[in-house]
Amino acid sequence: MKQRLYPELGESVWWSRLENGLTVAVVPRKGFSKKYAYLVTDYGSIHTEFSVDGKPFSAPAGVAHYLEHKMFDLPGRDVSEEFAALGANVNAFTSYDLTAYYFSCTERFGECLALLLEFVATPYFTEETVEKEQGIIGQEIDMTADAPDTRVFEMLMENMYRQHPIRVPILGSRDTIARITPQVLEACHSAFYRPDNMMLCVVGDVDPEQVEAMASGICAGKGTVTRRDGWQEDMTCGGGGCEEYMEVAMPMFQIGFKAEPLGKGPEAVKQEIVGDLAAEALFGESSELYLRLYEQGIIDSSFGGGLETVEGMAMLTLSGDSDHPDAVLEAVLEEAQRLSETGVEEEAFQRMKRSALGRRLRELDSFDSVCFRLCAYYFSGFDYFDFPEVYRQVNREDIQEFLKRVVTRQRCSLSVIYPKEETQ
């Protein structure tokens, strides 16, 4: 393994690209008893269309999340119970473009890492267990359908995007998961749960060479996998807004503004930082707009947002509870136009940038955050610990240009959940 030093952060990382294709990163934390490990595959709910050696394959919506559930099954074994017996906490999640499996422990790290590598690399799917899981995930789908905060976002995505699969919920639907079979799970596991499409990150007081040696035992993938990674989306939205009525105390809203996909590498990270700072300048808690709307009683402390990015798309979003969601949208558009003309004051810009950089620096104390961000940014073609240099490249003109280009009526959509009684 090769060690890279980051003097500005006081950090170091041992990096290795193994013969089986797996990328391994170990972040030393000498003297700490806690240890964290993330095993991440560059595969999420949006990756339903791919080919293996030129043979096309189309998976049902929800298969990535379904696969995450099923990976914890081994013949005659309960992986979660085995981690618990080792004194470790294990979990997993599926996002639109990643699936992560992770554990934390203070003792018996080697045994825990061996178990993580084993169960993620071992597909075990039977007709009986797959059918049983359909009922469990079906109940999860029903629960999210009854969750206003989930519905307001899903409605917004359906309204904003015509082609990008973010318009499809991560869990899929009861109809799509009914089409998931052991053969489908096998195909997707073989295509994406392969070392050259994965990364292992460990943070803690561990031996980097031991981690590297253990990870080398994963078998390399077979065949050439090509996935669809581009969706033709224009920057206008499909409609002005959408609404639904549910059991909520007051209207719940989410506003989205389409932004160009970020791509990969340092320039993409710069644009991400620009978007986050633009959100802070426009409607952050210290912004003129936030204070004015709060004093007028149009918004409350639930109001906030930022730049959201998924492979192939990006958007500025803000959400909250308000009796006047349309007024919030109009105020945001008006303030964005003002800032795009006058710009953000230099003193305010520097203060926001220092604050944002400080938050990132504080996150380095979280083993969980370090593991996740190193993996997520690696798949975006960027070494996460290089972020201070990218912050230095951002200027207030970047913020002004972003607001002028992105926060417009043509690019926006408003999603609202109204209280049911308003229909009577």
C-alpha positions as CSV (number, residue, x, y, z in Angstrom):
1,M,0.0,0.0,0.0
2,K,1.1,3.6,-0.6
3,Q,0.6,6.3,2.0
4,R,-0.6,9.7,1.0
5,L,-0.2,12.6,3.4
6,Y,-2.6,15.6,3.7
7,P,-0.6,18.0,5.9
8,E,-3.2,20.7,5.8
9,L,-5.8,18.4,7.4
10,G,-3.3,16.5,9.6
11,E,-4.5,13.3,7.8
12,S,-3.0,10.4,6.0
13,V,-4.5,7.5,4.0
14,W,-3.1,4.2,2.9
15,W,-4.3,3.5,-0.7
16,S,-4.2,0.3,-2.7
17,R,-5.6,-1.0,-5.9
18,L,-5.7,-4.8,-5.6
19,E,-5.1,-7.3,-8.4
20,N,-8.8,-8.3,-8.2
21,G,-9.7,-4.6,-9.0
22,L,-10.8,-3.6,-5.5
23,T,-9.8,-0.1,-4.2
24,V,-8.8,-0.1,-0.5
25,A,-8.3,3.0,1.7
26,V,-7.3,2.9,5.3
27,V,-7.4,6.0,7.4
28,P,-5.3,5.6,10.6
29,R,-6.7,6.7,13.9
30,K,-4.0,5.8,16.4
31,G,-5.1,5.2,20.0
32,F,-8.9,5.0,19.2
33,S,-10.8,1.9,20.2
34,K,-13.6,2.4,17.6
35,K,-13.1,1.1,14.1
36,Y,-15.4,1.6,11.1
37,A,-15.5,-0.2,7.8
38,Y,-17.5,0.6,4.6
39,L,-17.7,-1.7,1.6
40,V,-19.4,0.2,-1.1
41,T,-20.5,-0.7,-4.6
42,D,-21.0,1.9,-7.3
43,Y,-24.5,0.7,-7.9
44,G,-27.8,2.1,-6.9
45,S,-31.5,2.3,-7.9
46,I,-30.9,4.2,-11.1
47,H,-28.7,1.5,-12.6
48,T,-31.4,-0.8,-14.1
49,E,-30.1,-0.9,-17.6
50,F,-26.8,-2.5,-18.4
51,S,-25.1,-5.1,-20.6
52,V,-22.6,-7.9,-20.0
53,D,-20.3,-8.7,-22.8
54,G,-22.7,-6.8,-25.1
55,K,-25.8,-8.7,-24.0
56,P,-28.4,-6.1,-22.7
57,F,-30.2,-6.5,-19.4
58,S,-33.0,-4.5,-18.0
59,A,-33.8,-5.0,-14.2
60,P,-37.1,-4.1,-12.5
61,A,-37.1,-0.9,-10.5
62,G,-36.2,-1.5,-6.8
63,V,-33.8,-4.3,-7.5
64,A,-30.7,-2.6,-5.9
65,H,-32.6,-2.1,-2.6
66,Y,-34.0,-5.6,-2.8
67,L,-30.5,-7.0,-3.3
68,E,-29.2,-5.0,-0.3
69,H,-31.8,-6.8,1.9
70,K,-31.0,-10.2,0.5
71,M,-27.3,-10.0,0.9
72,F,-27.7,-10.5,4.7
73,D,-29.0,-14.1,4.0
74,L,-26.4,-16.9,4.1
75,P,-27.4,-20.6,4.1
76,G,-28.5,-21.4,7.7
77,R,-27.0,-18.3,9.1
78,D,-28.1,-14.8,10.3
79,V,-25.4,-12.3,9.4
80,S,-26.8,-9.6,11.7
81,E,-26.7,-12.0,14.7
82,E,-23.1,-13.0,13.9
83,F,-22.0,-9.4,13.9
84,A,-23.9,-8.9,17.2
85,A,-22.1,-11.9,18.7
86,L,-18.8,-10.2,17.7
87,G,-19.9,-7.0,19.5
88,A,-20.3,-5.1,16.3
89,N,-23.1,-3.0,14.8
90,V,-23.8,-3.7,11.1
91,N,-26.1,-1.9,8.7
92,A,-26.5,-1.0,5.0
93,F,-28.3,1.4,2.8
94,T,-29.2,1.9,-0.9
95,S,-29.2,5.3,-2.5
96,Y,-29.9,6.3,-6.1
97,D,-26.3,5.6,-7.2
98,L,-24.6,3.7,-4.4
99,T,-25.1,0.7,-2.1
100,A,-23.1,0.6,1.1
101,Y,-22.5,-2.1,3.8
102,Y,-20.8,-1.1,7.0
103,F,-20.0,-2.0,10.5
104,S,-18.5,-0.4,13.6
105,C,-16.7,-2.3,16.4
106,T,-14.2,-1.9,19.2
107,E,-12.9,-5.4,19.3
108,R,-12.4,-8.4,17.0
109,F,-12.0,-6.2,14.0
110,G,-10.4,-8.9,11.9
111,E,-13.3,-11.3,12.4
112,C,-15.8,-8.5,11.6
113,L,-14.0,-7.5,8.4
114,A,-13.9,-11.1,7.3
115,L,-17.6,-11.5,7.8
116,L,-18.3,-8.2,5.9
117,L,-16.2,-9.3,3.0
118,E,-17.8,-12.8,3.0
119,F,-21.5,-11.9,3.1
120,V,-21.3,-9.1,0.5
121,A,-19.4,-11.3,-1.9
122,T,-21.6,-14.4,-1.4
123,P,-24.9,-14.4,-3.4
124,Y,-27.5,-16.7,-1.9
125,F,-31.0,-16.4,-3.4
126,T,-33.7,-19.0,-3.3
127,E,-37.3,-18.9,-4.6
128,E,-38.6,-19.2,-1.1
129,T,-36.5,-16.4,0.5
130,V,-37.0,-14.0,-2.5
131,E,-40.7,-14.5,-2.3
132,K,-40.7,-13.9,1.4
133,E,-38.7,-10.7,1.0
134,Q,-41.4,-9.3,-1.4
135,G,-43.9,-9.1,1.4
136,I,-41.4,-7.4,3.7
137,I,-40.3,-4.8,1.1
138,G,-44.0,-4.4,0.0
139,Q,-44.8,-3.3,3.5
140,E,-41.9,-0.9,3.4
141,I,-43.2,0.6,0.1
142,D,-46.7,1.0,1.7
143,M,-45.1,2.8,4.7
144,T,-43.2,5.3,2.5
145,A,-46.4,5.9,0.4
146,D,-48.0,7.1,3.7
147,A,-45.0,9.3,4.7
148,P,-45.6,12.9,3.7
149,D,-41.9,13.8,3.7
150,T,-41.2,11.0,1.2
151,R,-44.2,11.7,-1.0
152,V,-43.5,15.4,-1.4
153,F,-40.0,14.5,-2.7
154,E,-41.1,11.7,-5.0
155,M,-43.8,13.9,-6.4
156,L,-41.3,16.6,-7.1
157,M,-39.0,14.2,-8.9
158,E,-41.8,12.8,-11.1
159,N,-42.7,16.3,-12.0
160,M,-39.2,17.7,-12.7
161,Y,-37.6,14.8,-14.6
162,R,-38.8,13.2,-17.8
163,Q,-36.0,10.7,-18.5
164,H,-33.6,10.4,-15.5
165,P,-34.5,7.4,-13.3
166,I,-34.5,9.6,-10.1
167,R,-38.2,10.0,-11.0
168,V,-38.6,6.3,-9.9
169,P,-38.5,5.6,-6.1
170,I,-35.5,3.7,-4.8
171,L,-37.8,1.0,-3.4
172,G,-39.6,0.6,-6.7
173,S,-43.3,-0.4,-6.5
174,R,-45.2,-3.5,-5.6
175,D,-45.6,-4.2,-9.3
176,T,-41.9,-3.9,-10.1
177,I,-40.6,-5.9,-7.1
178,A,-43.1,-8.7,-8.0
179,R,-40.9,-9.2,-11.1
180,I,-37.7,-9.7,-9.1
181,T,-36.5,-13.3,-9.1
182,P,-33.4,-15.2,-7.9
183,Q,-32.1,-15.0,-11.5
184,V,-32.5,-11.2,-11.6
185,L,-30.7,-10.8,-8.3
186,E,-27.9,-13.1,-9.5
187,A,-27.4,-11.1,-12.7
188,C,-27.3,-7.8,-10.9
189,H,-24.9,-9.1,-8.2
190,S,-22.6,-10.5,-10.8
191,A,-22.6,-7.3,-12.8
192,F,-22.1,-4.8,-9.9
193,Y,-20.8,-6.6,-6.8
194,R,-17.4,-7.1,-8.4
195,P,-14.2,-5.8,-6.9
196,D,-13.5,-3.5,-9.8
197,N,-16.8,-1.7,-9.1
198,M,-16.3,-1.5,-5.3
199,M,-14.3,0.2,-2.6
200,L,-13.4,-0.8,0.9
201,C,-12.6,2.0,3.4
202,V,-11.5,1.5,7.0
203,V,-11.0,4.1,9.7
204,G,-9.4,3.2,13.0
205,D,-6.3,1.9,14.7
206,V,-5.8,-1.0,12.3
207,D,-3.0,-2.6,10.3
208,P,-3.4,-1.4,6.7
209,E,-1.5,-4.5,5.3
210,Q,-3.9,-6.8,7.2
211,V,-6.8,-5.1,5.6
212,E,-5.2,-5.3,2.2
213,A,-4.4,-9.0,2.6
214,M,-8.0,-9.9,3.7
215,A,-9.6,-7.9,0.8
216,S,-7.3,-9.6,-1.7
217,G,-9.3,-12.8,-1.2
218,I,-12.4,-11.5,-3.1
219,C,-12.7,-13.1,-6.5
220,A,-12.4,-10.8,-9.5
221,G,-15.5,-10.2,-11.7
222,K,-16.0,-11.9,-15.1
223,G,-17.1,-10.3,-18.3
224,T,-17.3,-6.7,-19.4
225,V,-20.1,-4.7,-17.9
226,T,-21.4,-1.5,-19.5
227,R,-24.2,0.4,-17.9
228,R,-26.3,3.3,-19.0
229,D,-24.9,6.4,-17.5
230,G,-26.4,9.2,-19.4
231,W,-30.0,10.5,-19.6
232,Q,-31.0,13.3,-22.0
233,E,-32.7,15.9,-19.8
234,D,-33.3,19.5,-20.8
235,M,-33.2,22.1,-18.0
236,T,-36.9,22.9,-18.0
237,C,-39.4,21.1,-15.8
238,G,-42.4,19.1,-16.9
239,G,-44.9,21.2,-15.1
240,G,-45.3,24.2,-12.8
241,G,-46.2,22.1,-9.7
242,C,-47.9,19.1,-8.2
243,E,-50.0,18.5,-5.0
244,E,-51.5,15.8,-2.9
245,Y,-53.6,15.6,0.2
246,M,-52.5,13.7,3.3
247,E,-52.8,13.7,7.1
248,V,-50.5,16.7,7.8
249,A,-51.1,19.5,10.2
250,M,-50.1,22.2,7.7
251,P,-49.0,22.3,4.1
252,M,-45.6,20.7,3.5
253,F,-43.7,21.8,0.4
254,Q,-40.5,21.1,-1.5
255,I,-39.2,23.3,-4.3
256,G,-36.6,22.1,-6.9
257,F,-34.5,23.9,-9.5
258,K,-32.8,21.9,-12.2
259,A,-29.0,22.2,-12.5
260,E,-26.7,20.7,-15.0
261,P,-25.2,17.3,-14.1
262,L,-21.8,17.8,-12.4
263,G,-19.8,15.1,-14.0
264,K,-16.7,13.9,-12.2
265,G,-13.4,15.2,-10.9
266,P,-12.3,18.3,-9.1
267,E,-14.4,20.7,-11.3
268,A,-17.6,18.7,-10.4
269,V,-16.7,19.1,-6.7
270,K,-16.2,22.8,-7.2
271,Q,-19.6,23.1,-8.8
272,E,-21.1,21.2,-5.8
273,I,-19.5,23.7,-3.4
274,V,-20.8,26.6,-5.5
275,G,-24.3,25.2,-5.4
276,D,-24.2,24.7,-1.6
277,L,-22.8,28.3,-1.1
278,A,-25.5,29.6,-3.4
279,A,-28.1,27.9,-1.3
280,E,-26.6,29.5,1.8
281,A,-26.5,32.9,0.3
282,L,-30.1,32.7,-1.1
283,F,-32.0,31.1,1.8
284,G,-29.6,30.0,4.5
285,E,-30.5,30.8,8.2
286,S,-28.5,34.0,8.1
287,S,-29.7,35.2,4.7
288,E,-31.9,38.3,4.3
289,L,-34.6,36.1,2.7
290,Y,-34.8,33.6,5.5
291,L,-35.0,36.3,8.2
292,R,-37.7,38.2,6.4
293,L,-39.9,35.2,5.7
294,Y,-39.4,33.9,9.2
295,E,-40.4,37.3,10.7
296,Q,-43.5,37.4,8.5
297,G,-44.5,33.9,9.7
298,I,-44.4,32.5,6.1
299,I,-41.7,29.9,7.1
300,D,-40.6,28.2,10.3
301,S,-37.5,26.4,11.6
302,S,-38.2,23.5,9.3
303,F,-37.2,25.6,6.3
304,G,-33.9,24.7,4.6
305,G,-32.2,23.0,1.6
306,G,-29.1,22.8,-0.5
307,L,-27.7,21.2,-3.7
308,E,-28.6,17.6,-4.3
309,T,-26.6,15.5,-6.7
310,V,-27.0,12.1,-8.1
311,E,-25.2,10.5,-11.1
312,G,-26.4,12.3,-14.2
313,M,-28.4,15.1,-12.4
314,A,-28.2,17.9,-9.9
315,M,-30.8,20.2,-8.4
316,L,-31.1,23.0,-5.9
317,T,-33.9,22.1,-3.4
318,L,-35.5,23.7,-0.4
319,S,-38.4,22.5,1.7
320,G,-40.4,23.2,4.8
321,D,-43.8,23.7,6.3
322,S,-45.8,26.8,5.3
323,D,-49.4,28.0,4.8
324,H,-48.1,29.9,1.8
325,P,-45.8,27.7,-0.3
326,D,-46.5,29.7,-3.5
327,A,-45.4,32.9,-1.7
328,V,-42.2,31.2,-0.6
329,L,-41.4,30.2,-4.3
330,E,-42.1,33.8,-5.5
331,A,-39.9,35.2,-2.8
332,V,-37.1,32.8,-3.6
333,L,-37.3,33.7,-7.3
334,E,-37.3,37.4,-6.6
335,E,-34.3,37.2,-4.2
336,A,-32.4,35.1,-6.6
337,Q,-32.9,37.7,-9.3
338,R,-31.7,40.4,-7.0
339,L,-28.5,38.5,-6.0
340,S,-27.8,37.5,-9.6
341,E,-27.7,41.2,-10.4
342,T,-26.0,42.7,-7.4
343,G,-23.9,39.7,-6.3
344,V,-23.1,38.5,-2.8
345,E,-21.1,41.0,-0.7
346,E,-17.5,39.9,-0.4
347,E,-17.5,39.9,3.4
348,A,-20.6,37.8,3.6
349,F,-19.3,35.4,0.9
350,Q,-16.0,34.9,2.8
351,R,-17.9,34.3,6.0
352,M,-20.1,31.7,4.4
353,K,-17.1,29.9,2.8
354,R,-15.2,29.8,6.1
355,S,-18.3,28.4,7.8
356,A,-18.9,25.7,5.1
357,L,-15.2,24.7,5.2
358,G,-15.3,24.5,9.0
359,R,-18.3,22.1,8.9
360,R,-16.4,19.8,6.5
361,L,-13.4,19.9,8.8
362,R,-15.5,19.0,11.8
363,E,-16.9,16.1,10.0
364,L,-13.5,14.6,9.9
365,D,-14.0,13.6,13.5
366,S,-16.8,11.3,12.4
367,F,-15.4,7.9,11.4
368,D,-18.7,7.2,9.7
369,S,-18.6,10.4,7.6
370,V,-15.0,9.9,6.6
371,C,-15.7,6.4,5.3
372,F,-18.8,7.4,3.4
373,R,-17.3,10.5,1.8
374,L,-14.0,8.9,0.8
375,C,-16.0,6.2,-1.0
376,A,-18.7,8.4,-2.6
377,Y,-16.1,10.9,-3.9
378,Y,-13.8,8.2,-5.1
379,F,-16.6,7.0,-7.5
380,S,-16.9,10.6,-8.6
381,G,-13.2,10.8,-9.5
382,F,-12.1,12.8,-6.6
383,D,-9.9,12.3,-3.5
384,Y,-12.1,13.8,-0.8
385,F,-9.2,15.0,1.4
386,D,-8.3,17.5,-1.3
387,F,-11.5,19.5,-0.6
388,P,-9.7,22.5,1.0
389,E,-7.9,23.4,-2.2
390,V,-11.3,23.3,-4.1
391,Y,-12.8,25.7,-1.6
392,R,-10.0,28.2,-2.3
393,Q,-10.9,28.1,-6.0
394,V,-14.5,29.3,-5.5
395,N,-15.3,33.0,-5.7
396,R,-18.4,35.0,-5.3
397,E,-18.8,35.5,-9.0
398,D,-19.4,31.7,-9.2
399,I,-22.3,32.1,-6.8
400,Q,-23.8,35.0,-8.8
401,E,-23.5,33.1,-12.1
402,F,-25.1,29.9,-10.5
403,L,-28.1,31.8,-9.2
404,K,-28.6,33.6,-12.5
405,R,-28.5,30.4,-14.5
406,V,-30.3,27.9,-12.2
407,V,-32.8,29.7,-9.9
408,T,-35.3,30.6,-12.6
409,R,-39.0,30.0,-13.1
410,Q,-38.3,27.8,-16.2
411,R,-36.2,25.4,-14.2
412,C,-38.4,25.2,-11.1
413,S,-41.2,23.0,-9.8
414,L,-43.2,23.1,-6.6
415,S,-44.5,20.0,-4.8
416,V,-47.0,20.4,-1.9
417,I,-48.7,18.1,0.5
418,Y,-51.9,19.8,1.8
419,P,-53.9,18.8,4.9
420,K,-56.8,16.5,3.9
421,E,-59.4,18.7,5.5
422,E,-58.8,21.3,2.8
423,T,-60.5,19.1,0.2
424,Q,-63.8,19.2,2.1
